[in-house]
Amino acid sequence: MNHQDASTPEPVNSPGPLVQAINLLTAPTAVFQVLRTTPTWIFPLTVVLSGVILVTGWYFAVLDYDWYVDDTLSRIPQLDGAELEETRDAMLSFSQRNLLILGIVGSAVSLLLIYLAQAGYLSLVSSLRGDTFRFRQWFSLAAWTSLPNLFTSLSMAVTILLHPGGQLSNYDLNALSLYTLGMQFTNQSLNQILSTLNLPLFWNLALLVMGYRQWLQVSLPRAAVTVLAPYLLIYGIWAYFALS
């Protein structure tokens, strides 16, 4: 395959960001074609980041903090007696306000790091293949394909509304996670993993695979293995330690 030809298509007129967001739902291949020659990222990054920050701040602002501490500790069976009380006192001394700030900053930074890691990894793969795609193009693709994560923020907002008393575990916050959809085990470490896996994430990854396949003109299995390899490695190691 001539990688240069596959990576240098004719320029495509870029529609407005709202149109492009709608096209991502109805005609994602058209969006990928635009991003190849006109990579953008400010709109999707701003929208997704705003949703994450707002819902995270809302959750920790209305949270019944004493209940949250007890619920969190109840999921750590290794703690008991004096160690349990020491941990509870430490968590309570941290204060709900500090937890709110940490939650907002942590969620925002985590999201940015995921984008940067995806773009950096795919840039490295492109470099090894000899393609002409650069970091800014992969960052653009990572940002746009993450738009389905807005549904995660919306589901969290609905869940918060349904728990006006603030007694809501972070395990149950995302109504679209595998954990809240019924995949639960007695092993709390496995439940933690399942609480991070959700339907919008699978949608996000499916779009990323589609975009990679279209840009690099490779088979679907090869695109899936390349894009999903870091996720399979991370979750595989996490599951191994959870089961150990």
C-alpha positions, 0 to 999 in steps of 0.5 A: 500500500502506498501510505502517502496516497492513503494519507493525503486526500483532496481537501474537504469543506468543513461544516460547522461544529454543530453540523459535524456533531450531528453527522458523527451520529448519522454519517461518521465517515463524512466526519472522518473525511473532513478531519483528515484534511481539517483537524479540529478539536476545540468544540468537542473537547469543550463540550465533553469537558464541560459536561464532565465538570458540571456533572462531577461538581453537581454530584459532589456538591449534593452528596451526603458525605457521611453516607458516602464515606460509610458506603465507600468503606463498606466496599473495602472488606480488608478494613476492620476495627481500628484501621477502619475507624482511622480511615473513616476519620481521615476521609471525614477530615478531608471535607466535602469541599476538598473532595468536590475540587479534587473530583472536578480537577481529577475528572478534567485532567483524566479526560485530557490525559486520555485524549493525549495518550490516544493521540500519542499512541496512534501517532507512534503507530503512524510513524512506525508505519511510515504514514503522514498523519500527525499528532494534531490529526489523531488528537482531533479524531480522539476528541470528536469520537469522544462526543458519545461520552456526553450521554454518560454525563446526561445519564449521571445528571438524571441519576442525581435528580432521582436521588435528591437525598444525596445518598448515591454511590459513585458505582451507581452514578453512571446508569449506562455502566455495565455495573449498573446494568446488572453485571455485578460480582461479589468481588468489589475490585471487579465491580470497580472495573465494570463501573468504568465500562459503559455503553458510550465508551464502547460507542466512542471506541467503535467510532475511533476504530472506524476512523482509523480504518478509514484513514489508514485503509486497513481491515476492520480486525487490524484497525480494532486490534491496533486501536483497542490494544492499549485498552485490552492491555490496561483492563487485562492487567487490572482484571488480573490483579482484581482476581489475584 
